[in-house]
Amino acid sequence: MRKNNIRIKALAFVVPIFSSWLACAQTQVEKAPYPVMAPLDQYLIADENAEIALARSAAPASISNAAEVMVLRRDGYTTAVKGTNGFVCIVERSWANTTDDPQFWNPKVRAPHCFNPPAARTFLPFFLMKSKLVLAGKSKAEIAAAIASALDKKELPPLAPETMVYMMSKQQYLNDDGKSWHPHVMFYASGDAEKSWGANLPGSPVMAAYDPEQRVTTFFVLTGEWSDGTPGPPMSH
């Protein structure tokens, strides 16, 4: 039963993978908790060194210490630390969610990710593009339309094989319900690929959800420890 509960919570709490599921789960009459974008200062982290440390906490130090680190500034994400291993660590904000997510504008979201080289080249550009659109003042409808257009025109790179990301930060704040949820790693595949991976089936350790805006299926597997080596929340009784 505990593992089933984790599967259910996974669909509701992980950012940005399962945000569209969460949006569908909300009742139609529920008032949106974050109807508009908050002032930009609420999304920024004043201490850039703190943001660098938070980004690196997404993965074990053996990976993140040699990774490139990007931070959010008023003009967008920029490289604050150059890396040597091809990984890129970044603290994603709430607009990594699909645009129909009720917490799309939640200024408290801090979701440290560390992308492996293929994901940094071919999946991270989605989030960086959305960030530019957000900072340009675009509406959620305009953002969704721009992403769709970029995909149709092949202005975004095709997803490379072997893409994955670490999300093992104990300091993660995924949304107001998830907060510091479970350490996990994620893998990506183009299109709706849930069935071909055997995800979400009884006994399978792999959970998945399809993001129709980015046209990508994300698979994730819970890990037992945070990136600092301390135990994560129990996954079963």
Backbone bond lengths (Angstrom), bond angles and torsions (degrees), N, CA, C in turn:
res aa  C-N    CA-C-N  psi(-1)  N-CA   C-N-CA  omega(-1)  CA-C   N-CA-C  phi
1 M - - - 1.466 - - 1.523 111.07 -
2 R 1.355 116.22 -40.12 1.449 119.35 -179.87 1.522 111.10 -60.30
3 K 1.347 116.43 -42.78 1.462 119.41 -179.71 1.513 110.76 -65.34
4 N 1.325 117.89 -37.61 1.460 120.42 176.54 1.515 110.86 -62.62
5 N 1.324 116.68 -39.87 1.462 120.32 178.61 1.515 110.59 -63.05
6 I 1.332 116.19 -40.25 1.463 119.63 178.20 1.517 110.56 -61.67
7 R 1.342 116.84 -41.91 1.462 119.85 179.20 1.524 110.82 -60.80
8 I 1.317 116.34 -43.34 1.461 119.82 179.67 1.521 110.85 -63.91
9 K 1.340 116.45 -45.31 1.455 119.78 -179.87 1.516 111.24 -65.43
10 A 1.340 116.55 -33.02 1.461 119.40 -179.76 1.510 110.94 -57.00
11 L 1.307 116.33 -43.65 1.461 120.28 -178.33 1.522 111.80 -65.49
12 A 1.325 116.32 -24.45 1.454 119.38 -177.42 1.511 113.43 -95.03
13 F 1.350 118.02 -25.84 1.452 119.08 -167.11 1.514 115.94 -107.66
14 V 1.320 119.81 -28.07 1.449 119.70 -172.95 1.510 110.45 -73.34
15 V 1.333 115.66 133.65 1.447 122.47 -179.97 1.519 107.02 -117.05
16 P 1.368 118.83 132.91 1.453 126.16 1.36 1.517 114.72 -97.09
17 I 1.302 119.76 5.13 1.455 122.37 -164.89 1.509 113.62 -58.07
18 F 1.319 116.52 -49.23 1.448 119.71 -167.23 1.521 112.86 -108.20
19 S 1.312 115.96 23.21 1.457 119.68 -176.27 1.520 112.78 -65.71
20 S 1.343 117.25 -34.91 1.458 118.46 -179.50 1.524 111.07 -66.01
21 W 1.342 116.75 -35.80 1.465 119.80 175.22 1.515 110.22 -62.40
22 L 1.332 116.82 -43.07 1.453 120.87 -179.74 1.522 111.05 -61.11
23 A 1.337 116.11 -40.91 1.458 119.28 179.68 1.521 111.13 -61.78
24 C 1.337 116.14 -41.98 1.465 119.34 179.15 1.511 111.98 -65.69
25 A 1.321 116.33 -28.71 1.460 120.11 -178.25 1.522 112.78 -75.12
26 Q 1.302 117.76 -19.13 1.457 120.42 178.47 1.533 109.81 -71.64
27 T 1.302 116.46 144.91 1.464 119.45 176.31 1.518 109.55 -72.90
28 Q 1.306 114.85 151.51 1.453 119.78 -177.01 1.520 111.92 -65.67
29 V 1.303 116.84 -25.87 1.463 119.48 -175.91 1.518 112.04 -89.43
30 E 1.338 117.77 -9.37 1.457 119.87 -178.06 1.523 109.92 -68.39
31 K 1.305 115.61 134.52 1.457 119.99 179.61 1.519 109.72 -73.21
32 A 1.312 117.36 134.55 1.455 121.16 179.30 1.524 109.34 -63.06
33 P 1.339 117.87 126.52 1.462 119.46 -176.27 1.525 112.93 -71.90
34 Y 1.332 117.25 -24.58 1.465 121.22 -178.86 1.529 108.15 -134.67
35 P 1.328 117.20 78.51 1.468 120.28 -172.03 1.528 114.23 -70.79
36 V 1.324 117.07 -24.99 1.464 120.30 -176.74 1.521 109.04 -138.54
37 M 1.309 115.33 166.36 1.457 120.11 177.34 1.520 110.00 -67.99
38 A 1.321 116.35 136.48 1.456 122.01 175.76 1.533 109.02 -77.57
39 P 1.330 118.51 168.37 1.468 119.92 173.34 1.527 111.18 -54.68
40 L 1.308 116.41 142.08 1.461 121.32 -173.09 1.519 112.20 -55.74
41 D 1.322 118.44 -35.59 1.460 121.13 -178.53 1.525 112.17 -55.36
42 Q 1.319 117.66 -29.20 1.462 120.43 -178.10 1.533 112.32 -72.64
43 Y 1.308 117.20 -18.82 1.467 121.11 178.51 1.533 111.86 -93.46
44 L 1.323 116.17 -18.13 1.452 120.47 -176.97 1.523 111.08 -84.12
45 I 1.325 116.24 155.44 1.463 122.64 172.30 1.524 106.37 -109.58
46 A 1.331 115.73 116.60 1.460 120.42 -171.26 1.528 112.30 -61.72
47 D 1.319 116.58 -39.95 1.458 121.32 -179.30 1.521 108.95 -91.38
48 E 1.323 116.83 105.87 1.457 120.50 -176.43 1.524 112.14 -63.76
49 N 1.327 117.58 -33.40 1.461 119.88 177.04 1.525 111.18 -64.13
50 A 1.342 116.01 -34.55 1.462 119.96 177.18 1.525 110.58 -66.54
51 E 1.341 116.90 -37.56 1.461 119.54 178.13 1.524 111.26 -68.09
52 I 1.320 116.57 -37.86 1.459 120.45 177.25 1.523 110.17 -62.10
53 A 1.324 116.83 -45.13 1.468 120.71 179.74 1.523 111.08 -64.28
54 L 1.337 116.47 -40.43 1.460 120.36 179.16 1.525 110.65 -64.86
55 A 1.319 117.43 -42.98 1.466 120.90 178.32 1.524 110.63 -60.45
56 R 1.318 116.83 -44.04 1.460 120.59 -179.23 1.524 112.71 -67.03
57 S 1.317 117.23 -24.02 1.460 119.79 -179.19 1.525 112.11 -70.08
58 A 1.332 118.25 -5.92 1.467 121.54 178.35 1.520 112.40 -66.05
59 A 1.329 117.02 -27.72 1.468 120.82 -175.26 1.523 109.79 -134.23
60 P 1.313 117.70 161.25 1.468 119.65 174.71 1.525 111.14 -55.57
61 A 1.323 115.72 149.86 1.461 120.89 -176.39 1.519 112.20 -58.37
62 S 1.331 117.67 -29.96 1.462 120.59 179.34 1.519 112.16 -60.67
63 I 1.329 116.61 -21.54 1.468 122.91 177.23 1.519 110.92 -101.97
64 S 1.319 116.28 -52.06 1.464 120.41 -169.93 1.525 113.89 -73.23
65 N 1.325 117.84 -24.89 1.472 119.09 -179.69 1.525 112.56 -65.36
66 A 1.327 116.71 -24.40 1.467 120.45 179.88 1.523 112.11 -105.96
67 A 1.338 116.96 7.47 1.459 121.06 -176.69 1.527 111.96 -87.07
68 E 1.309 115.23 154.90 1.462 120.87 167.14 1.526 107.77 -68.40
69 V 1.323 116.45 143.95 1.461 120.72 177.65 1.518 109.07 -124.80
70 M 1.338 115.59 128.02 1.457 121.22 177.02 1.531 108.92 -109.09
71 V 1.338 116.31 144.25 1.458 121.25 178.56 1.526 109.26 -127.45
72 L 1.327 115.13 156.22 1.460 120.66 -179.84 1.520 109.96 -90.15
73 R 1.320 115.64 122.02 1.457 122.28 173.34 1.519 108.54 -116.87
74 R 1.292 116.97 178.07 1.477 120.26 -175.42 1.520 112.69 -61.97
75 D 1.325 116.43 -27.30 1.464 119.67 -179.08 1.523 112.16 -99.44
76 G 1.334 117.31 9.63 1.453 120.47 176.84 1.519 112.51 122.64
77 Y 1.322 115.47 -174.78 1.463 120.48 177.74 1.525 109.86 -77.91
78 T 1.327 114.58 140.08 1.452 120.02 178.98 1.520 109.11 -143.25
79 T 1.317 116.25 156.68 1.460 120.61 179.38 1.518 110.20 -75.13
80 A 1.339 115.85 120.15 1.464 121.29 178.05 1.522 111.10 -98.07
81 V 1.341 116.51 -29.51 1.465 122.21 179.01 1.521 108.23 -135.15
82 K 1.303 117.05 126.10 1.455 120.48 176.93 1.527 109.94 -79.36
83 G 1.320 115.86 143.06 1.452 120.60 -177.81 1.513 112.65 -108.04
84 T 1.333 114.94 173.38 1.461 120.63 -179.59 1.526 113.12 -126.98
85 N 1.350 118.00 -6.36 1.471 119.35 -175.21 1.521 114.09 -113.44
86 G 1.345 117.35 3.89 1.463 120.86 177.16 1.515 114.65 86.75
87 F 1.340 117.76 -10.74 1.463 120.78 176.18 1.528 109.73 -79.05
88 V 1.330 115.90 153.36 1.464 121.54 176.27 1.519 108.52 -131.27
89 C 1.327 116.00 123.73 1.463 121.84 177.24 1.524 109.14 -105.63
90 I 1.333 114.92 141.09 1.462 120.57 -174.62 1.520 108.44 -156.76
91 V 1.323 116.59 149.62 1.463 120.95 174.27 1.524 107.15 -100.27
92 E 1.326 116.33 106.90 1.455 119.51 179.67 1.522 110.34 -75.66
93 R 1.335 115.73 149.41 1.456 122.05 175.83 1.522 109.05 -104.02
94 S 1.307 115.82 -177.83 1.467 121.77 -168.90 1.521 113.64 -62.48
95 W 1.324 117.97 -25.29 1.473 119.07 -177.01 1.532 112.25 -75.95
96 A 1.322 117.15 3.87 1.464 118.70 167.72 1.525 110.55 -68.32
97 N 1.339 116.57 -19.99 1.461 121.35 176.16 1.522 111.46 -65.34
98 T 1.328 116.38 163.06 1.452 119.47 168.59 1.522 108.95 -66.24
99 T 1.306 116.93 154.62 1.461 120.57 -171.37 1.532 113.58 -68.58
100 D 1.341 117.52 -15.12 1.459 118.73 178.40 1.533 112.31 -91.12
101 D 1.316 117.44 3.51 1.458 120.25 179.10 1.532 110.11 -73.31
102 P 1.352 118.66 133.72 1.465 121.20 -179.85 1.527 113.54 -61.49
103 Q 1.351 117.60 -21.67 1.455 119.86 -178.50 1.530 112.38 -106.43
104 F 1.328 115.47 24.86 1.460 120.76 179.21 1.521 112.12 -55.76
105 W 1.331 117.01 -33.40 1.463 121.50 -178.29 1.531 112.61 -105.80
106 N 1.321 118.79 16.00 1.464 121.05 -177.38 1.532 110.37 -66.96
107 P 1.328 118.98 111.90 1.471 120.08 -175.09 1.523 113.88 -74.60
108 K 1.323 117.55 -7.63 1.474 119.97 -178.60 1.526 112.32 -85.93
109 V 1.316 118.26 -14.71 1.471 121.29 -175.91 1.531 110.60 -63.84
110 R 1.314 114.41 129.21 1.469 122.59 172.60 1.527 106.24 -138.04
111 A 1.304 117.75 107.45 1.462 122.47 -173.28 1.528 110.07 -121.24
112 P 1.330 118.03 90.47 1.468 120.09 -179.76 1.529 111.82 -66.65
113 H 1.320 115.48 129.58 1.461 123.46 177.32 1.520 108.43 -125.85
114 C 1.332 115.74 147.49 1.457 119.58 169.57 1.527 107.61 -131.88
115 F 1.328 115.90 109.43 1.459 123.97 -174.24 1.528 111.13 -87.46
116 N 1.328 116.53 135.91 1.458 118.46 172.97 1.530 108.87 -72.98
117 P 1.338 119.09 169.18 1.470 119.84 -173.92 1.527 115.22 -53.92
118 P 1.355 120.55 -46.51 1.470 118.49 178.97 1.538 112.72 -62.66
119 A 1.332 116.60 -38.34 1.459 119.54 179.34 1.520 111.21 -70.51
120 A 1.320 117.01 -36.83 1.461 120.52 178.28 1.525 111.08 -62.33
121 R 1.329 116.11 -36.18 1.463 120.18 -178.75 1.522 112.79 -78.18
122 T 1.350 117.20 -34.53 1.469 118.33 -167.20 1.526 115.51 -122.80
123 F 1.327 118.61 -12.43 1.466 119.43 177.94 1.520 112.23 -113.38
124 L 1.303 117.83 -40.34 1.458 121.34 176.75 1.528 112.88 -54.22
125 P 1.340 120.10 -34.77 1.470 119.77 179.21 1.526 114.47 -55.97
126 F 1.340 119.05 -27.61 1.458 120.65 175.56 1.525 110.15 -58.91
127 F 1.333 115.82 -50.67 1.458 120.02 -177.29 1.526 111.60 -67.58
128 L 1.301 117.09 -39.25 1.458 119.64 179.48 1.529 111.05 -64.70
129 M 1.328 116.69 -37.56 1.461 120.02 176.33 1.526 111.06 -64.88
130 K 1.344 116.02 -45.44 1.459 119.15 178.71 1.521 110.96 -60.97
131 S 1.324 116.47 -38.04 1.463 120.01 179.94 1.524 111.39 -62.63
132 K 1.327 116.82 -41.65 1.458 120.14 177.83 1.522 111.28 -63.01
133 L 1.330 115.79 -39.80 1.465 119.57 179.50 1.525 110.96 -66.78
134 V 1.326 116.41 -40.58 1.469 120.61 177.54 1.519 110.74 -60.79
135 L 1.317 116.57 -48.89 1.460 120.41 -177.19 1.528 112.02 -69.46
136 A 1.320 116.22 -18.82 1.468 120.19 174.91 1.525 111.79 -83.72
137 G 1.332 116.83 -0.83 1.461 120.52 176.76 1.515 114.85 84.75
138 K 1.325 118.10 18.39 1.463 120.62 -178.65 1.531 110.68 -73.74
139 S 1.317 115.74 148.96 1.459 121.59 177.34 1.523 109.48 -77.35
140 K 1.330 116.06 168.53 1.463 119.53 177.84 1.521 111.03 -61.73
141 A 1.315 117.38 -39.12 1.461 120.27 178.47 1.524 110.91 -64.49
142 E 1.304 117.11 -40.21 1.465 120.72 179.20 1.527 110.90 -67.86
143 I 1.325 116.31 -36.78 1.461 120.04 178.60 1.525 110.51 -64.75
144 A 1.327 116.57 -47.96 1.463 120.48 179.56 1.525 110.77 -60.38
145 A 1.331 117.04 -41.64 1.462 120.61 -179.77 1.522 111.21 -66.11
146 A 1.328 116.47 -38.61 1.463 120.07 -179.77 1.524 111.63 -66.98
147 I 1.342 117.11 -39.65 1.458 120.57 177.91 1.531 110.01 -64.53
148 A 1.332 116.20 -44.54 1.466 120.11 179.68 1.523 110.91 -61.09
149 S 1.327 115.92 -42.95 1.461 119.93 179.69 1.523 111.26 -64.19
150 A 1.332 116.71 -41.88 1.465 120.59 -179.41 1.530 110.80 -64.21
151 L 1.334 116.61 -37.34 1.459 119.80 177.32 1.529 111.24 -68.98
152 D 1.327 116.20 -43.42 1.463 120.23 -179.64 1.531 111.53 -62.52
153 K 1.320 115.73 -37.53 1.462 120.84 -177.98 1.525 112.97 -89.72
154 K 1.336 115.94 2.48 1.466 122.48 -179.93 1.526 111.62 58.58
155 E 1.335 114.93 37.37 1.465 120.53 176.00 1.525 111.42 -84.66
156 L 1.321 116.62 -15.79 1.457 121.87 171.90 1.523 107.99 -101.47
157 P 1.318 118.44 145.63 1.466 119.86 -175.57 1.525 111.63 -69.17
158 P 1.323 117.33 147.20 1.462 119.44 174.12 1.524 109.84 -66.05
159 L 1.323 115.35 145.90 1.459 120.33 -177.72 1.529 110.51 -64.75
160 A 1.317 115.88 125.97 1.467 120.53 179.22 1.523 110.74 -78.83
161 P 1.324 117.46 155.80 1.470 119.82 172.44 1.529 110.20 -65.08
162 E 1.312 115.78 159.04 1.462 123.24 172.91 1.526 113.03 64.80
163 T 1.319 116.38 31.50 1.459 119.47 177.03 1.525 109.79 -82.82
164 M 1.339 115.93 135.25 1.451 120.16 177.45 1.525 109.55 -155.61
165 V 1.335 115.46 163.85 1.461 121.01 -179.56 1.517 109.08 -144.52
166 Y 1.323 116.12 143.36 1.453 122.25 173.40 1.527 109.59 -91.65
167 M 1.318 115.91 134.61 1.468 122.03 170.95 1.529 107.24 -133.77
168 M 1.314 115.61 74.78 1.457 121.69 -173.14 1.528 112.45 -118.31
169 S 1.330 116.93 22.90 1.457 120.55 -177.60 1.524 111.93 -82.03
170 K 1.318 116.20 127.10 1.458 121.01 175.67 1.528 110.62 -67.41
171 Q 1.324 117.20 -20.89 1.470 121.82 -178.30 1.528 113.17 -91.49
172 Q 1.315 117.87 7.87 1.462 120.00 -178.19 1.532 111.24 -61.88
173 Y 1.319 116.13 139.10 1.470 122.20 171.84 1.517 105.11 -124.72
174 L 1.329 115.62 93.17 1.459 120.47 -171.08 1.510 113.21 -79.60
175 N 1.302 117.18 -37.38 1.459 123.02 169.47 1.519 107.46 -170.65
176 D 1.302 118.10 -176.85 1.457 120.26 -173.89 1.520 113.10 -66.87
177 D 1.326 117.26 -18.53 1.453 120.80 178.41 1.528 111.48 -98.56
178 G 1.322 116.72 -37.81 1.450 120.56 -175.42 1.510 113.62 -80.95
179 K 1.328 116.81 -47.28 1.462 123.00 -178.30 1.529 109.54 46.63
180 S 1.322 117.71 -126.25 1.460 120.28 177.96 1.517 107.62 -84.08
181 W 1.337 116.53 96.92 1.460 122.60 -166.84 1.523 110.98 -92.03
182 H 1.312 119.48 -99.18 1.455 124.72 177.81 1.524 108.85 -133.70
183 P 1.321 118.49 142.44 1.467 119.19 170.50 1.522 109.19 -67.47
184 H 1.336 116.27 140.88 1.458 119.27 -177.98 1.522 110.35 -159.62
185 V 1.321 115.26 164.13 1.457 121.99 172.43 1.519 107.75 -121.12
186 M 1.319 115.74 152.68 1.460 121.10 -174.45 1.525 110.45 -129.97
187 F 1.330 114.68 149.08 1.459 122.71 178.79 1.523 107.54 -129.85
188 Y 1.328 117.34 152.50 1.460 121.56 -174.90 1.523 111.88 -124.68
189 A 1.333 114.98 148.13 1.465 121.41 174.32 1.524 108.62 -143.52
190 S 1.295 117.01 145.03 1.461 120.94 179.48 1.520 110.97 -68.39
191 G 1.330 115.64 144.27 1.453 121.33 175.93 1.521 112.56 73.04
192 D 1.324 115.02 -168.96 1.462 122.02 -179.59 1.530 107.58 -90.22
193 A 1.332 116.52 96.79 1.468 121.08 -170.21 1.524 113.21 -115.17
194 E 1.313 117.66 16.81 1.463 120.77 -175.14 1.529 112.32 -55.24
195 K 1.325 117.89 -48.29 1.465 121.06 -174.56 1.517 112.00 -65.97
196 S 1.319 117.61 -37.34 1.459 119.77 -176.31 1.523 112.47 -68.90
197 W 1.328 116.61 -16.84 1.461 120.51 178.72 1.536 111.49 -100.37
198 G 1.319 118.25 -4.39 1.455 120.45 -177.09 1.510 113.13 67.35
199 A 1.317 116.28 27.84 1.464 120.35 -177.35 1.525 111.63 -80.65
200 N 1.317 115.26 155.62 1.468 123.61 175.89 1.532 113.49 63.95
201 L 1.332 116.72 18.28 1.463 120.50 177.71 1.529 109.75 -97.73
202 P 1.332 117.73 154.55 1.465 120.09 178.94 1.529 111.83 -55.11
203 G 1.313 115.67 128.68 1.455 120.52 179.03 1.513 114.63 86.60
204 S 1.328 118.26 -13.99 1.460 120.72 179.83 1.524 109.68 -78.88
205 P 1.330 118.91 133.85 1.464 120.68 177.86 1.525 113.26 -80.55
206 V 1.326 116.25 -3.53 1.461 121.00 -175.41 1.520 110.37 -99.77
207 M 1.330 115.78 128.80 1.464 121.90 174.12 1.526 108.57 -112.10
208 A 1.314 116.35 154.14 1.457 119.13 -173.46 1.512 111.39 -152.56
209 A 1.323 115.74 157.69 1.463 121.92 171.63 1.521 108.28 -154.09
210 Y 1.295 115.43 146.76 1.468 122.36 -179.48 1.515 109.19 -97.12
211 D 1.314 116.14 131.56 1.469 122.91 176.23 1.522 107.84 -102.40
212 P 1.340 118.10 105.03 1.464 119.37 -176.10 1.522 113.50 -69.76
213 E 1.323 118.22 -23.53 1.465 119.27 179.55 1.523 111.32 -72.54
214 Q 1.324 116.58 -41.19 1.455 119.80 179.60 1.532 112.21 -94.37
215 R 1.360 115.94 -7.91 1.460 122.97 177.27 1.529 111.06 59.18
216 V 1.306 114.37 43.40 1.456 122.11 -176.53 1.522 109.00 -136.66
217 T 1.331 116.39 140.66 1.459 121.44 171.12 1.523 108.30 -98.99
218 T 1.317 116.03 132.22 1.455 121.54 177.16 1.517 108.95 -109.32
219 F 1.320 115.19 130.48 1.458 122.41 176.95 1.518 107.64 -111.13
220 F 1.325 117.08 140.15 1.445 116.96 176.42 1.514 111.58 -139.81
221 V 1.330 112.24 151.78 1.462 121.97 -178.35 1.524 107.71 -129.49
222 L 1.325 116.48 127.16 1.456 120.49 178.23 1.522 110.46 -70.05
223 T 1.323 116.06 145.78 1.459 121.14 174.83 1.526 108.63 -115.14
224 G 1.310 116.27 160.69 1.459 119.83 -174.36 1.508 114.89 -85.16
225 E 1.335 117.03 -13.90 1.461 120.03 -175.56 1.517 111.07 -131.22
226 W 1.333 115.15 151.39 1.460 121.33 169.77 1.527 108.23 -73.82
227 S 1.313 116.07 170.97 1.463 119.79 -176.42 1.524 112.65 -63.81
228 D 1.337 117.60 -23.30 1.463 119.98 179.28 1.521 112.54 -85.25
229 G 1.322 117.53 3.67 1.451 121.72 177.43 1.520 115.26 90.51
230 T 1.328 117.75 -5.02 1.455 119.97 178.34 1.535 109.80 -80.04
231 P 1.353 117.38 152.99 1.462 119.41 -176.31 1.516 112.78 -64.62
232 G 1.333 115.83 140.93 1.460 121.22 172.73 1.503 110.41 -82.62
233 P 1.333 117.66 177.92 1.456 120.78 176.46 1.522 111.24 -58.47
234 P 1.313 118.33 148.29 1.470 119.60 179.59 1.509 111.21 -60.74
235 M 1.329 116.05 140.28 1.455 121.54 -179.42 1.523 111.84 -97.93
236 S 1.312 117.70 -13.51 1.450 121.22 177.12 1.509 108.59 -162.13
237 H 1.345 115.93 161.96 1.454 120.68 177.19 1.520 109.66 -78.34
